[in-house]
Amino acid sequence: MFRLLTAGESHGKGLVGVIEGFPANVHIDIDEVNKDLARRQKGYGRGGRMKIEKDKAEILSGVRGGMTLGSPIALLIENKDYANWEPHMNPISVEGETTKVTQPRPGHADLTGALKYGFSDIRNVLERSSARETAVRVAIGSFARQLMKVFNIEVYSHVTAIGGAALEARVEDIEKIKGAEGSEVRCVDPVVEKAMIEEIKNAKEEGDSLGGIFEIHITGVPRGLGSYVQWDHKLDGKLTYNLMGIQAIKGVEIGYGFDNAQQRGSLVHDEIFYEENKGYYRGTNHAGGIEGGMSNGETIIIRCAMKPIPTLYKPLKTVDIATKETVLATVERSDTCAVPAASIVGEMVAITVIAQEFLKKFGGDSLEEIKKVWKDYISI
């Protein structure tokens, strides 16, 4: 079973990822992993840290000569900013007095995390709860993406809304969605892109932050990933669970989920057709490629809503946990808007889930074994 684990703090020595159950004999291009890490760091509205961190993944184990070994894979992403934070973040010894963070940010894990774990210093919470952790999930997702590409499964994303600027209609043309790579905010419409940038610019000038919506499209997924036999085997459940685990994601929709809820069934359900050379297919894709908890062979479409980042340069009121006085929240270096970056994280989290379910369905110890089972299945 393909499992993953991450470790590391935002300003610690680095981020670590461990992958277990990844098959042997899969070619891994480390340049592709680093390209995906670079994609995560782009986007209009990112903060000053992106000028410091130029993320690179180092493979510590589980790969030899560019080929996976079937043994656990360990990855390291060094935090370049650790040099500036070592006096505060050294795992063994913190030299001298360090200033405690005691002013929790509304909308962040700060207060509840400190109360849950009994911390008097909120830095113990904010370092791990930071979205910096998503860098290593992108690296792991890049491994999954390279594996899925062997089976003609691809993942794409684009931003549909930032603040009040939004696309008027859904976009399902994959070639058009690919064009998001050339946009500063990953928007396929140049006019809406300008409006999004203007929204971010205004929020930054006002010391505020912005959220938005991004959409993920996964093509080439074979029928039958996931299952209807038990509630926790459902593919849409697993995708939404994992995507909600991305920092600041507060809503996940499969296909036309919320629109479907306001329509009659005759306008919602995708009619089924059959052609000899094509097999079964749907005339529309309102279900977003998943029916009964299983992939149905159509493109999987997922929308994610990201709330505005909790760190504001004009901070909100809060309560100091040391004095219980009303104060202004802590200001940590942050982005004004990270929706474009979150769409890359969403891509990698989603393709990781697809890879996990794919290996559950077609799994073997080596790529060659998996190919045999997969070829037999898709020929049916």
N, C-alpha and C positions, 0 to 999 in steps of 0.2 A: 504494500500500500504506500502510495506517494504521500509522505507527510513533510511538514516544514515547521521550523522553529526559528524565531528571531531573538536577538539580544542586543543590548547596547543602549547608551544614553545619548541625548542630543549633542552634548558637549564633552562626552567621554572620549576614550581613545579611538573608538570606532564602532561600527555596527557589524554584527555577525549573523549569518544565516546558515542553517543546517537543513539539508534535504535528505530524506531517507526514502528508499524505495524507488529511486529513479533508475530506469533500466540501463543495462550495459550497452555499449557500442553505439551510443548516440554522439554524433559529432557536435561539439560545442565551439562556437566562434566567440572568443572573449571580446573581440571588437564589437560584435553585435550586442553583447551585454552592456558594454560601456556606452554604446550609442543610445540604448534605451535609458540608461542612467542620465545621459546628457539631455534627452528629450524631457525627462522629468524636471530638469532644472530650468527649462526655458519658460517663456510666457510673460507677457506684459503684466506688471503688477507684483512681480517677485521682489523680495527684500534684498538687503545688502549682503546676506550670507552667501548668496549665489555667486558673488564675486570672489569669495574665499574658497568655497568648496568646488572642486572639479572632480566629481565622484568617479572613482575607478574601482572595479571589483578585482580582488585577488583571490584566485582559487587555491585553497589550502589542501584540499584532499578530494578524492573521489573521481578525479580526472587525470588521465595520463596521455600525453601526446595529442591532446585535443579530443580524446574519446572518453566517455564516461565508463566507469568500471563496475557499476552496480553496487558499489559500497557507498556509505554516507558521503555526501558532498558538503564541504564547508567553505563558506565565502566570507571574505573580510572587506569592508569598505572603511578605509581610514577617514577619521574626522580631521581635516586639516586645521580646523579651528581649535583643536585640543591644546595646542601649544599656548594659546592665550588663556585657556581655562584650567590648566594643570594644577595651579595652586588651590582651586576650588573643587576639582573633579578627580584628583588622583585617587585611585582605588585603595591604596595602601595607607597613605598619610596625607592629610590636608594640613599644610604648613600655615601657622599663624591663625588669626581670627578671620573667619569668613562671614560676610554679611548675610544674615538669614532673610529669606523671602517670606514675608508674613501677610502680604496683601493679595488675596486670591482674586483672579479675574473672573467676572461673571461669564458663564458660557464655557468655561474650561474645567478640566478635571481637578484643578487646584484645591478647592476647599474640601470636596467630598473625599478626594484621595488622601489628603492630610489627615482628615478625621478617621477614615477607614484604617489607615496603617499607623496612626499614632505619631505622626511627624510634627515637629515644631518648625521645620524648615520646608517650605513648599517646593523648594528646588528638587527635593527628593521625588516629588510627583511630576513636576513639569518636564524634567529631563527625559523620562521614559514615555510620558504621554504625548510628547511632541510628535508632530507629523514627520520629523526627520527620520523616524523609524521606517517610513514607507520606502526609503531608498533601497533597503535590503530586500523588501518585498518585490520591488521592481526587478532587482537582479535575479531573484528566484523565478519571477514570472518570465524573464527572458529565457531561462533554461526551458521552462514549460513551452514557451512560444516556439523555440527552435525544435523541440520534440514534435509539437503539433503540426508544424510546417511540413514535416515529412509526410503527413497524412492529409495534406492540402487543407488544413484548418488554419484560418487567419483571423486576426483580431484588429479592429480599427476603432477610432473614437473621434468625436468632434463635440465642441461646446455649442449648446443651443441657446443658452441664456446666461447673462451676467447682469446682476441687478435688474434694472427695468428694460434692458436691451435684449431682445430675443428674436429668434427666427419665427416667422409667422406660420410656417408649415413644416411638417415632418420631412426629413430627407432620408431616403432609403437607397439612393444611387451610390453604390460603393465607390465608383470612380470619383464622384463628387466629394464623398467623405474623405477620400485619400488626400484631396486638396487642402484639408485642414492642416496638414504638416507645414504648409507655407505661410500660415497665419500666426501672428503674434499671440492671438487668443484662441487659436484652433477653431475658428469659425469659418464655415464654407461660403458665407455671403459677405463680400467686401463692404457693402453698405452697413450691415449689422455689425461687422467687425469694427468699423470706425466708431459706431455708437457705443460698443462695449468698451473700447479704449477710452472714450470720453468719460464714461461712467466711472472707470477705475481712476482716471486722472482726477476727477472731481472728489472722489472719496479720499484719495491720498491727500489732497490739499486740505481737506477738512479733518484729517486725522482719524478717518473712519475706515471700515473694511467692507468687502462685498463678497457675497456668495453667488451661486448660480447653478446651472444644470448642464450635465454632459451626457452623451449617449454613446453606448458601446455596441458595436455590431460584430458578431462572430460568424464567419462564413465557413461552409464545408463541414459542419458538425453532422456526423451520421445520426440516423434515427436510433433511438433507444438508450441514450445516455440518461442516467437517473432511473427512477422506478416509481410506479404507483402503489407498490405492495405495502409500504410503510411510510408514515408521514415524514420521517427524517431521512428517507431515501430520495426524496423529490429533488430534481435538478434545480427548479426555480427557488426552492427553499434554501438550497446550499449556496446558490449564487447570491441571493439577497443577504443571507447571513454573513458571508465573507465580505461583500461589498459594504455592508453596514459597519463592518469592522475597520473600515478606513476612517481615519480621523476626520471629523466634521461632516461626514455623510449622515444625513438625517432622513432620507427617503430613497427607496429603490422601487422602480416600476418595471415590470416585464411587459414588453410589447406596448399595446395601447391601453394598458390596465385601467387607468382612471377614466379615460375617455369611454372605454367599453362599458364602464359601470353606469353610464348615462344614456346608453343606447339599447335598443331592442336586440334580442338575440339574432334575429334575421340579418341585422346589419353588422353584427360582431363576429360571428363564427366563420372561419375560413373554409369555403367550399373545397371539396376534395375532387381531384381529377386524376386521370391515368393516361399515359402515353407509353407505347411499347419501348421506345428508346430512352424515355425519361423516367418511367416508373410513376409512383404516386407523387402528387404535388398539390399545393394549395394555390388557389387563384389570388388570394390576398394573404397578408401576414399580420393580422391584428393580434394574434396570440403571441407574437414575438418569438416564434420558433419552439415554443414549449407547450405541450398539452398533457394533462394528467401527470405532471411532474417529470415528463420525459421529453427529450429533444425529438422533434418531428421531421427533421431534415431540412427545414427552412432556416433562414438566417436568424440567429438569436439576437434579439434587440433588447437592450436594457437601458433605462434612464436613471440617473442618480442625481439627487438634490444635495448640494453642499451649502451648509450655513456659512454666514460671514465668519471670518477668523476672529477669535475672542480677544486677541491682543489689539488694543486701540491706542493710537498715539495721543488721543484725547480720551483718557481712560474714564470708565464708569465708576460709580460709587461702590464701595465694598466695605467689609469689616476686617480690620487688622486682627488676625487670630491671636496675637500676643497681647494686645491692649484692649480688644473688643471695641475700639473706637471706629467711627465711620471715617474712612479715608478713600483715596483714589487707588484704583487697582494698579498692580505692578505692570510696568511696560517692559516687555522683552522684545528684542529685535525680531521683526516679523514681516510678513508680506501684507500688501493691501488686498490682493486677490490671488488665490492659488487654484482657481477652477481649472485653467488649462493644464497645470501640473497634475491635478487630481484626476483628470481624464486619462493621463498616462498610467497613473497608479491603478485606476479602475480597469484599464485594459489588461494589465499584468495580473491583477487579482482574479479577474474573470477567466483569463486563459489558464491560470493555475488550477482553478476549479474544474474547467473542462478537461485539462490533462489528468487530474485525479480521477474523474469519472470515466474518462477514456481508458485509463489503465485498469480500472476496476472491471470494465467490460471486456477489454481485449488483452489484459495484462500477461506478461511473461517476464522472465529474468533478463532477456536481451531484446534488442530492437528487432532482430530477425524473427523471434518467436511471435512478437506482437504483430508484425506484418502479415504472417501467415494466417493468424486468427482473423485479423481485420479484412484481409482480401476474401476469405471465405464468407464472412458476414455480408460484405457489401455486394457480393455477387448473387445473393439470394433475391 
